């Protein structure tokens, strides 16, 4: 087996495979064995792979379990020391793998890592899903160096350092294979969105680190499977974020945080309704109904061991800082990180 396995999870992404897979092969084959895990595509993806990329390993999942289950099923069949989980809508660059693996090899406490993520359509700017490393505030809202909510920064080298972060993007995540399996991978119930944050939180609760490697960079299209404006995406974001908090927060903080989130999610739902987004309003309600109905089963997956001060949590409310105090850049945040 090769030390590194690069695994692209595909669902009806034939146009992305055709466009980006050649450069992935060119820039990655010397460092990693390349796999495509297909989630029951119906758009000709498998026919394309058979016709143009016969030398690439293909796993055909029996059902579409989304990002979480799709990777869990596929990675059980792949042996390697490191996995690279790569979205199909990413353009890689020369020498993008080696710096990340070198960083992880230099410190055995680094469990997961990501490169810098720039936008494919604005190649000097950061991309929404990961930017220069992911963080979370004390109420569970995720954001990034280079991206706070919808405010994206230009990459001017302001974040050109390798640092510990809270979460690494699932769009391009390097992860130790043994640890991935030790933690049973992603939570299948998440389907898509925030499963990587849940995984990284569990990793950090065991005392490991999550990093960003600035000397590796890729370009991400974004929104290829679930575009912005999708009520299904709204549902997954609100549902999964609430599950994320309940699963990972220690008891002494959980109830305070969840009560605040109930209030803030209610405001978000009303805002959707006022702005004409009735389907998004319903999605927020459905997200909470799911949680209450499945509370007992979710409770069984709460972390058994909590670290009360998991590193790299922003000690503030990013919603207030961004929307009221008008903080649009990561560098403008003044409150401390644990």
QUIZI-V886182 format. One record per residue. N is the residue number from 1. PHI is phi as a letter, one per 30 degrees, with the letter a starting at -180 (NA if undefined). PSI is psi in whole degrees, 0 to 359 (* if undefined). D_FIRST is the distance of its C-alpha to the first C-alpha in Angstrom with 2 decimals. Layout:
n: [N | N]
phi: [PHI | PHI]
psi: [PSI | PSI]
d_first: [D_FIRST | D_FIRST]
//
This chain:
n: [1 | 2 | 3 | 4 | 5 | 6 | 7 | 8 | 9 | 10 | 11 | 12 | 13 | 14 | 15 | 16 | 17 | 18 | 19 | 20 | 21 | 22 | 23 | 24 | 25 | 26 | 27 | 28 | 29 | 30 | 31 | 32 | 33 | 34 | 35 | 36 | 37 | 38 | 39 | 40 | 41 | 42 | 43 | 44 | 45 | 46 | 47 | 48 | 49 | 50 | 51 | 52 | 53 | 54 | 55 | 56 | 57 | 58 | 59 | 60 | 61 | 62 | 63 | 64 | 65 | 66 | 67 | 68 | 69 | 70 | 71 | 72 | 73 | 74 | 75 | 76 | 77 | 78 | 79 | 80 | 81 | 82 | 83 | 84 | 85 | 86 | 87 | 88 | 89 | 90 | 91 | 92 | 93 | 94 | 95 | 96 | 97 | 98 | 99 | 100 | 101 | 102 | 103 | 104 | 105 | 106 | 107 | 108 | 109 | 110 | 111 | 112 | 113 | 114 | 115 | 116 | 117 | 118 | 119 | 120 | 121 | 122 | 123 | 124 | 125 | 126 | 127 | 128 | 129 | 130 | 131 | 132 | 133 | 134 | 135 | 136 | 137 | 138 | 139 | 140 | 141 | 142 | 143 | 144 | 145 | 146 | 147 | 148 | 149 | 150 | 151 | 152 | 153 | 154 | 155 | 156 | 157 | 158 | 159 | 160 | 161 | 162 | 163 | 164 | 165 | 166 | 167 | 168 | 169 | 170 | 171 | 172 | 173 | 174 | 175 | 176 | 177 | 178 | 179 | 180 | 181 | 182 | 183 | 184 | 185 | 186 | 187 | 188 | 189 | 190 | 191 | 192 | 193 | 194 | 195 | 196 | 197 | 198 | 199 | 200 | 201 | 202 | 203 | 204 | 205 | 206 | 207 | 208 | 209 | 210 | 211 | 212 | 213 | 214 | 215 | 216 | 217 | 218 | 219 | 220 | 221 | 222 | 223 | 224 | 225 | 226 | 227 | 228 | 229 | 230 | 231 | 232 | 233 | 234 | 235 | 236 | 237 | 238 | 239 | 240 | 241 | 242 | 243 | 244 | 245 | 246 | 247 | 248 | 249 | 250 | 251 | 252 | 253 | 254 | 255 | 256 | 257 | 258 | 259 | 260 | 261 | 262 | 263 | 264 | 265 | 266 | 267 | 268 | 269 | 270 | 271 | 272 | 273 | 274 | 275 | 276 | 277 | 278 | 279 | 280 | 281 | 282 | 283 | 284 | 285 | 286 | 287 | 288 | 289 | 290 | 291 | 292 | 293 | 294 | 295 | 296 | 297 | 298 | 299 | 300 | 301 | 302 | 303 | 304 | 305 | 306 | 307 | 308 | 309 | 310 | 311 | 312 | 313 | 314 | 315 | 316 | 317 | 318 | 319 | 320 | 321 | 322 | 323 | 324 | 325 | 326 | 327 | 328 | 329 | 330 | 331 | 332 | 333 | 334 | 335 | 336 | 337 | 338]
phi: [NA | d | d | b | c | c | b | c | d | b | b | h | c | e | d | d | d | d | d | c | d | e | d | d | d | d | c | b | d | d | c | a | d | c | b | c | c | c | c | i | d | b | c | j | e | d | d | d | d | d | d | c | b | d | d | d | d | b | c | c | d | d | a | c | c | i | d | d | d | e | d | e | d | d | d | d | c | b | c | a | d | b | c | c | c | b | d | d | c | b | c | d | b | d | h | c | d | e | d | d | d | d | d | d | d | d | b | d | d | d | c | b | a | b | d | d | c | c | d | d | c | b | d | c | c | d | c | e | d | k | h | c | j | c | b | b | c | d | c | j | d | d | a | b | d | j | a | c | h | c | d | c | c | d | d | c | i | d | b | d | a | d | b | d | b | d | b | c | d | d | d | a | c | c | b | d | d | d | d | e | d | e | c | h | i | d | d | e | d | d | i | a | i | i | d | d | d | e | d | d | d | d | e | d | d | d | j | d | c | c | b | b | c | d | d | c | b | b | c | c | d | i | i | d | c | b | d | e | j | d | d | d | d | e | e | d | d | d | d | d | d | d | d | e | d | d | d | c | d | d | e | d | c | d | d | d | d | d | d | d | d | e | d | d | d | d | d | d | d | d | d | e | d | d | d | i | c | d | d | d | e | d | d | d | d | d | d | d | d | e | d | d | d | c | e | d | d | d | e | d | c | d | e | d | b | c | c | d | b | d | d | i | c | d | d | a | c | d | d | d | d | d | d | c | d | i | d | c | b | e | d | d | d | c | d | d | c | d]
psi: [150 | 154 | 329 | 130 | 122 | 120 | 119 | 119 | 125 | 134 | 109 | 42 | 38 | 322 | 326 | 320 | 315 | 323 | 317 | 338 | 322 | 318 | 328 | 315 | 314 | 319 | 354 | 339 | 331 | 342 | 345 | 152 | 131 | 133 | 146 | 125 | 115 | 129 | 56 | 49 | 149 | 14 | 12 | 10 | 313 | 323 | 321 | 315 | 320 | 325 | 317 | 341 | 52 | 334 | 355 | 136 | 134 | 131 | 128 | 106 | 148 | 342 | 166 | 95 | 18 | 189 | 312 | 300 | 324 | 314 | 321 | 313 | 314 | 316 | 339 | 342 | 2 | 126 | 129 | 169 | 324 | 142 | 142 | 116 | 115 | 127 | 151 | 341 | 39 | 135 | 119 | 172 | 169 | 141 | 43 | 341 | 313 | 316 | 325 | 315 | 320 | 318 | 316 | 326 | 332 | 345 | 108 | 351 | 351 | 112 | 326 | 156 | 154 | 156 | 179 | 140 | 111 | 164 | 135 | 328 | 343 | 84 | 354 | 358 | 156 | 155 | 150 | 313 | 72 | 318 | 240 | 35 | 140 | 144 | 176 | 146 | 178 | 351 | 9 | 9 | 122 | 149 | 180 | 161 | 116 | 355 | 117 | 115 | 240 | 4 | 113 | 136 | 155 | 145 | 103 | 20 | 7 | 342 | 34 | 68 | 153 | 117 | 163 | 139 | 181 | 318 | 151 | 142 | 140 | 346 | 331 | 83 | 128 | 132 | 144 | 126 | 317 | 322 | 323 | 314 | 327 | 324 | 10 | 30 | 214 | 160 | 114 | 329 | 339 | 333 | 291 | 150 | 118 | 2 | 330 | 328 | 318 | 315 | 314 | 325 | 317 | 321 | 313 | 330 | 340 | 359 | 6 | 170 | 153 | 134 | 165 | 137 | 109 | 340 | 3 | 138 | 141 | 165 | 126 | 131 | 305 | 147 | 21 | 325 | 314 | 96 | 159 | 139 | 357 | 126 | 329 | 320 | 319 | 314 | 311 | 318 | 313 | 316 | 311 | 326 | 321 | 319 | 318 | 312 | 314 | 322 | 327 | 342 | 139 | 152 | 322 | 343 | 340 | 311 | 321 | 314 | 316 | 324 | 319 | 320 | 325 | 316 | 312 | 323 | 325 | 317 | 318 | 318 | 316 | 322 | 317 | 316 | 316 | 324 | 7 | 7 | 66 | 320 | 325 | 322 | 313 | 323 | 321 | 317 | 313 | 322 | 317 | 324 | 319 | 314 | 314 | 322 | 330 | 18 | 317 | 317 | 324 | 323 | 326 | 340 | 8 | 145 | 138 | 330 | 124 | 145 | 118 | 335 | 64 | 136 | 152 | 34 | 130 | 123 | 63 | 183 | 107 | 335 | 313 | 314 | 320 | 309 | 334 | 313 | 356 | 35 | 115 | 347 | 146 | 322 | 346 | 351 | 128 | 337 | 160 | 161 | 142 | *]
d_first: [0.00 | 3.79 | 6.46 | 8.42 | 8.76 | 12.30 | 14.07 | 17.63 | 19.87 | 22.58 | 25.98 | 28.52 | 27.26 | 27.58 | 29.63 | 27.10 | 24.18 | 26.48 | 27.60 | 24.63 | 21.43 | 22.31 | 22.54 | 19.32 | 17.55 | 19.70 | 19.22 | 15.58 | 13.50 | 13.46 | 11.98 | 9.87 | 8.37 | 11.63 | 12.68 | 16.30 | 17.49 | 21.06 | 23.80 | 26.14 | 27.34 | 30.63 | 31.07 | 29.32 | 25.90 | 24.14 | 26.53 | 25.79 | 22.03 | 22.81 | 25.39 | 23.99 | 20.21 | 19.13 | 15.88 | 14.69 | 12.85 | 15.68 | 16.28 | 20.01 | 21.35 | 24.49 | 26.63 | 27.04 | 26.66 | 26.73 | 24.37 | 24.00 | 23.42 | 21.53 | 18.73 | 18.97 | 18.58 | 15.68 | 13.56 | 14.07 | 12.02 | 8.91 | 6.51 | 6.24 | 8.92 | 11.00 | 12.15 | 14.62 | 17.17 | 19.15 | 22.38 | 23.03 | 26.24 | 24.88 | 25.27 | 22.90 | 24.03 | 22.96 | 21.00 | 20.63 | 17.14 | 17.45 | 20.64 | 19.37 | 16.25 | 18.66 | 21.13 | 18.88 | 17.68 | 21.41 | 22.42 | 20.62 | 23.19 | 21.94 | 20.24 | 20.37 | 21.50 | 22.76 | 24.02 | 27.62 | 28.34 | 31.14 | 32.89 | 32.12 | 35.86 | 37.12 | 34.72 | 36.68 | 36.66 | 34.34 | 32.98 | 33.86 | 30.44 | 29.40 | 31.38 | 30.92 | 29.80 | 31.02 | 33.79 | 35.97 | 39.64 | 41.27 | 42.07 | 38.56 | 38.88 | 35.77 | 36.17 | 34.45 | 35.24 | 36.60 | 37.33 | 39.86 | 40.35 | 41.13 | 42.04 | 39.49 | 39.84 | 39.40 | 36.78 | 39.01 | 36.76 | 38.34 | 35.04 | 33.19 | 31.94 | 28.90 | 30.23 | 29.45 | 30.10 | 30.50 | 27.96 | 25.30 | 25.56 | 23.52 | 23.92 | 21.34 | 19.87 | 17.13 | 16.46 | 14.75 | 12.68 | 14.27 | 17.64 | 17.36 | 16.99 | 19.57 | 22.02 | 21.28 | 20.35 | 23.21 | 26.56 | 26.80 | 30.53 | 30.23 | 29.02 | 28.99 | 30.42 | 30.15 | 27.26 | 25.41 | 28.54 | 28.68 | 25.09 | 25.81 | 29.09 | 27.53 | 25.05 | 28.10 | 30.08 | 27.67 | 28.39 | 25.38 | 25.86 | 25.11 | 25.44 | 26.10 | 25.06 | 27.92 | 26.50 | 24.03 | 25.79 | 25.38 | 28.13 | 28.47 | 30.85 | 31.19 | 32.98 | 31.20 | 31.00 | 33.78 | 36.36 | 38.82 | 41.88 | 40.15 | 41.81 | 38.61 | 36.88 | 39.86 | 39.57 | 35.89 | 36.51 | 39.50 | 38.19 | 34.79 | 36.39 | 38.80 | 36.11 | 34.09 | 37.15 | 38.14 | 34.74 | 34.29 | 37.75 | 39.44 | 42.58 | 45.06 | 43.93 | 42.84 | 46.28 | 47.68 | 44.74 | 44.70 | 48.48 | 48.23 | 45.52 | 47.71 | 50.44 | 48.33 | 46.64 | 50.18 | 51.27 | 48.31 | 49.21 | 52.84 | 51.87 | 49.91 | 53.00 | 55.43 | 53.40 | 53.38 | 49.84 | 50.87 | 47.51 | 45.81 | 48.56 | 47.83 | 44.06 | 44.73 | 46.95 | 44.43 | 41.70 | 43.95 | 45.08 | 41.48 | 41.04 | 44.29 | 43.65 | 40.21 | 41.09 | 40.74 | 37.19 | 36.14 | 37.85 | 35.58 | 32.57 | 34.36 | 32.60 | 33.70 | 33.71 | 35.07 | 35.40 | 38.79 | 38.05 | 34.54 | 34.12 | 34.73 | 37.04 | 39.93 | 43.20 | 45.13 | 45.45 | 43.73 | 45.82 | 49.02 | 47.83 | 46.78 | 49.38 | 52.37 | 51.90 | 50.32 | 47.35 | 45.09 | 42.83 | 40.50 | 42.37 | 45.61 | 44.56 | 46.62 | 45.76 | 43.32 | 39.72 | 38.95]
//
